Amino acid sequence: MSTKKTLTPRLVKKLWFAFIILVIMMGISYIGITEYFANKHNQETTQRLNADVAQHVIDEKFQNVSPFLQDGSVNKSLFGDLMHDMMAVNRGIEVYLLDGNGAILYSVVLDPNDANATKSVAIAPIESFISDGGENFILGDDPRTPGEQKIFSAAPYSVDGRNGYVYIVLAGKKFQEVSSTLMRQYFAKLGLGAILLTTLFAAIIGLVAIWFLTKNLRLITNKVRQFSEGDLTARIENPDASDISIFANSFNEMADTITGNIDKMQSLDLLRRELIANVSHDLRTPLAILKGYIETLQMKRDSLSEEEKKEYLQITHDNVDKLSKLINQLFEYSKLEAEQVTPVKEPFSITELSHDLIAKFSVLAEPKEIVLKLENPKENNLVYADLSLVERALQNLIENAIKYTKPKGKVTLSLLKKGDEIEIKISDTGTGIPLSEQPFIFDRYKQVDESAKKRGSGLGLAIVKKIMELHDTTITVLSKPKEGSSFIFNLPTYKS
Ligand code: ADP
């Protein structure tokens, strides 16, 4: 697929680009640093080697012939010859005769008619050079290139009552020209060699590094592709060990969420289908009964006694009731199931609600002589929940308790404060629920178990369970066949 073709090479290209830039930068800085130090080394060597050249000129020449004429001016012919001789031997040097303040008295390299020519040089480097005997590397002014500093040799003279210096620029203009040309050629070769060599090494190391760097990425890409192609079990193994562990972990989490959601959707879908299948079965029975009795009434209207007619009508009436109850429950349940109901929580007195419900259901309990009572009625307990949903849940539970309790039995609603919660318990002395059925009573429609389906047709407990879920609580059942059942759930108390 296209993922493989585009993702990795683009990253590789970027990595390569970064590598090449790095190599070039390294090459340039390497050349720059080498050039700087090579140049310095060269200059230091030249200065150290020629440190006493100026002194030598004074010792050799100034003893025999004065550099000054009787009138105090510079002996140009003597000095000119001397300078020419020296510069012929070493074309890199330039000789100057300075007075005690550094003013240039004479030089053959400077045009005496040039008004812009340098007139003096700084005296401090010269004095420093002389004082440490030329041992240390030091730069002085170059009269031919103002503003630039060059290596030099200098020595003091004192002739005919005049003091000054012989100042020799060791790496003069000529030296500089030759040196920089050679340096350029040398460094061009060195630079090229260095860049080629570095590029070669960088290419080898880069290839290996990029291969390793992108290894995890390739692995992850493969897994993502597997997943996108439908293999929902595809996960990145050992994601914490991956170079991009955040990505690897996120992918695994995302895949888990997706498969979790798919599972949830599938089970929801299954539940809906079961619900439809089971409910339609449950609807069909009372409908068939209705149809049967109505047809009998139609066909045998004249032959049926008043008593029979009354009985048949009562049966149809009961079945219509059953049908309408089931349809209402179904409607209610599907609304809860589709999460269309949002609980509106408010503080209310569960004690008062219990009283009201007991009063209301007494009508239902009375004919069966069932004792319906509220335990712990004195305390007024406030809970924080959705009043109408809690009322609905309690109605279903009390209704069931009365329904499944034999005449003269007992149904108790008890409220018990337990820390921050109120425990609400509906107990009866009824038929009880076999242990094998207990796990299924709240989602009977999920079960294809025929025995579980036989006993009832309503959705009462399924609705109760959904209401509990909306209140982030659970309902438990404790029941013993023939002894009775207790349904227990907790609600948070209201703290004002
Ligand atoms: P219905 O009562 O309409 O069948 P419910 O969802 O209210 O539907 O109850 C599911 C099943 O749980 C009932 O069919 C019954 O078998 C069992 N059941 C519920 N409450 C009690 C109870 N108090 N005592 C005994 N069995 C009960």
Residues whose N, C-alpha, C, O or C-beta is under 5 A from the ligand:
A	BS01	ADP	N400 A401 Y404 G430 G432 I433 I441 R455 G456 S457 G458 L459 G460 L461 A462 S485
